[in-house]
């Protein structure tokens, strides 16, 4: 029997038919919250604490707020031991492992968006989509040049102002090689996710990731000009 099963894909995509799953308790703070703001963890037979980012692990699990501070607090206060009700081993790089899994899950969603026709790639196509006001997220390679993304940003902001809507937030935590791999190419610098159901699911995972790493590189000299991603809005 599977206990404390992970939240359904239907809920994450906004198709829960009005039935919100029960809130879970954050083992770090003791607070209850919406599970989309959390990460589920499982406990292996060998006593290892395992992040269940992909929602596939069976058995009794626990939930923790989706941020690095909560994970570090849970380790310091031995909250994982209490949740498992036995001695368990928490990897030293547990928070980093969660971050890596979230990055992979988001890349998977980007690939899904591509297959569903919800992704535009390349400077010209992204710039054209920006002119329609239909960008949910701009994906700019962390190692991409400032000039290209600034040109797209100017168009996106101008159209957003005209349509009286918020500019599309930029996500810059992936290198061009990783973005290219999603599309079967060597490199890709400019991508854009169209507004829609997949964008909503991507927003949840990006919100979780924002608790573990910066979504826009600190080394970008134009970082202050980019639209800020708002987690869990």
C-alpha positions in Angstrom: 0.0 0.0 0.0 1.3 3.4 -0.9 1.0 6.0 1.8 1.2 9.7 1.5 1.2 9.5 -2.3 2.6 12.4 -4.3 0.3 15.1 -5.7 -1.3 14.2 -9.0 -0.2 15.6 -12.4 -3.8 16.7 -12.8 -3.6 19.1 -9.8 -0.3 20.5 -11.0 -1.7 21.2 -14.4 -4.8 22.8 -12.8 -7.1 19.9 -13.7 -8.1 18.8 -10.2 -11.8 19.3 -10.9 -12.0 21.7 -8.0 -10.8 19.1 -5.5 -7.7 20.5 -3.8 -5.6 17.8 -2.1 -5.1 18.0 1.6 -2.3 20.2 2.8 1.0 18.6 4.0 3.1 19.4 7.0 6.5 20.8 6.5 8.8 18.7 8.7 11.2 21.6 9.0 8.8 24.2 10.4 5.8 22.1 11.4 3.6 24.4 9.3 1.0 23.0 6.9 0.9 24.2 3.3 -0.1 23.5 -0.2 1.9 20.6 -1.6 2.8 22.5 -4.8 5.1 24.6 -2.5 6.8 21.5 -1.2 9.1 18.6 -2.1 8.2 15.1 -1.2 11.0 12.8 0.2 11.0 9.1 0.6 13.0 6.6 2.7 14.7 3.7 1.1 14.9 0.2 2.7 18.6 0.9 3.3 17.7 4.0 5.4 18.6 6.7 2.8 16.6 9.9 2.5 15.7 10.3 -1.2 14.1 13.3 -2.9 11.0 12.3 -4.8 11.0 15.3 -7.2 9.4 13.2 -10.0 6.7 11.7 -7.7 7.5 8.1 -8.4 8.7 6.7 -5.1 6.3 4.3 -3.2 5.9 3.9 0.5 5.7 6.2 3.5 7.2 9.6 2.8 7.4 13.1 4.2 7.2 16.7 2.9 9.4 19.7 3.2 9.1 23.3 2.0 10.7 23.8 -1.4 13.7 25.8 -0.4 17.3 25.3 0.7 16.8 26.8 4.1 14.1 24.3 5.0 16.2 21.4 4.0 19.2 22.6 6.0 17.0 23.2 9.0 15.5 19.7 8.7 19.0 18.2 8.7 20.2 20.3 11.6 17.1 19.5 13.8 17.0 15.8 12.8 13.5 16.3 11.3 14.1 13.5 8.8 14.8 11.0 11.6 11.5 12.0 13.3 9.5 11.8 10.1 10.9 8.3 9.3 10.6 7.1 12.9 14.0 5.4 12.5 17.6 6.2 11.9 18.2 7.4 8.3 21.1 8.7 6.3 20.8 12.2 4.8 23.3 12.9 2.0 25.6 15.8 2.7 24.6 17.3 -0.7 20.9 16.6 -0.3 19.8 20.2 -1.1 22.1 20.2 -4.2 20.6 16.8 -5.3 17.1 18.3 -5.1 18.3 21.2 -7.2 19.7 18.9 -9.8 16.5 16.9 -10.0 14.4 20.0 -10.4 16.7 21.3 -13.2 16.2 18.0 -15.0 12.5 18.0 -14.5 12.2 21.5 -15.9 14.3 20.5 -18.9 11.9 17.6 -19.4 9.0 20.0 -19.4 10.7 22.3 -21.9 11.1 19.3 -24.1 7.4 18.4 -23.6 6.5 22.0 -24.6 8.6 21.6 -27.7 6.8 18.4 -28.8 3.4 20.1 -28.0 4.2 23.1 -30.2 4.4 25.4 -27.2 8.0 26.3 -27.5 9.7 28.7 -29.9 13.5 28.6 -30.4 16.1 30.9 -32.0 16.4 34.7 -31.9 14.0 35.4 -34.8 11.2 33.1 -33.7 11.4 34.3 -30.1 11.4 37.9 -31.2 8.3 37.3 -33.3 6.5 35.7 -30.5 7.4 38.6 -28.2 5.6 40.9 -30.7 2.3 38.9 -29.9 2.5 39.2 -26.1 2.1 35.4 -25.8 5.3 34.6 -24.0 4.9 33.0 -20.6 8.6 32.6 -20.0 11.7 33.7 -21.8 14.5 31.2 -21.5 17.9 32.8 -22.1 21.1 30.7 -22.0 23.3 31.6 -18.9 26.3 32.0 -21.3 24.4 33.9 -24.0 25.3 37.4 -25.1 23.6 40.4 -23.5 22.9 42.1 -26.8 20.5 39.4 -28.1 18.4 39.0 -25.0 18.2 42.8 -24.5 16.7 43.2 -28.0 14.0 40.6 -27.2 13.5 42.2 -23.8 12.8 45.6 -25.3 10.2 44.2 -27.6 8.5 42.1 -24.9 8.3 45.1 -22.5 6.9 47.4 -25.2 4.2 45.0 -26.2 3.4 44.1 -22.6 2.9 47.8 -21.8 0.6 48.2 -24.8 -1.5 45.2 -23.8 -1.4 46.3 -20.1 0.1 43.0 -19.0 3.3 42.0 -17.2 6.4 41.4 -19.2 7.5 37.7 -19.5 10.0 36.8 -16.7 13.3 35.5 -17.9 14.9 32.2 -16.8 18.7 32.1 -17.2 19.9 29.2 -15.1 20.6 26.8 -18.0 23.7 26.9 -20.2 23.3 27.0 -24.0 24.5 23.4 -24.2 21.7 22.1 -21.9 19.0 24.1 -23.8 20.4 22.8 -27.1 20.3 19.2 -25.9 16.5 19.5 -25.3 16.1 20.3 -29.0 18.7 17.8 -30.3 21.1 20.6 -31.1 24.6 21.5 -30.0 23.6 24.9 -28.5 20.6 27.1 -28.1 20.5 30.6 -26.6 17.0 32.0 -27.0 13.8 30.0 -26.2 10.3 31.1 -25.3 7.4 29.1 -23.7 3.9 30.1 -25.0 1.2 30.8 -22.5 -1.0 27.8 -21.7 -1.3 24.7 -19.5 2.2 23.6 -19.9 3.4 27.0 -18.8 1.4 26.7 -15.6 3.0 23.4 -14.8 6.4 24.8 -15.6 5.7 27.7 -13.2 5.3 25.3 -10.3 8.6 23.6 -10.9 10.4 26.9 -11.5 8.9 28.2 -8.2 10.4 25.2 -6.4 13.7 25.6 -8.1 13.8 29.3 -7.1 14.1 28.0 -3.5 17.4 26.3 -4.3 19.2 28.5 -6.9 19.1 31.9 -8.7 17.0 31.8 -11.8 19.0 34.6 -13.3 22.8 34.6 -13.2 24.3 37.1 -10.8 27.0 37.7 -13.4 24.6 39.2 -15.9 25.3 43.0 -16.1 21.7 43.6 -17.3 20.1 41.4 -14.6 18.4 44.4 -13.0 16.6 45.2 -16.2 15.0 41.7 -16.5 11.5 41.0 -15.3 11.5 39.2 -12.0 10.0 35.7 -11.7 7.4 35.6 -9.0 7.2 32.1 -7.4 3.9 30.5 -6.6 1.8 33.4 -7.8 
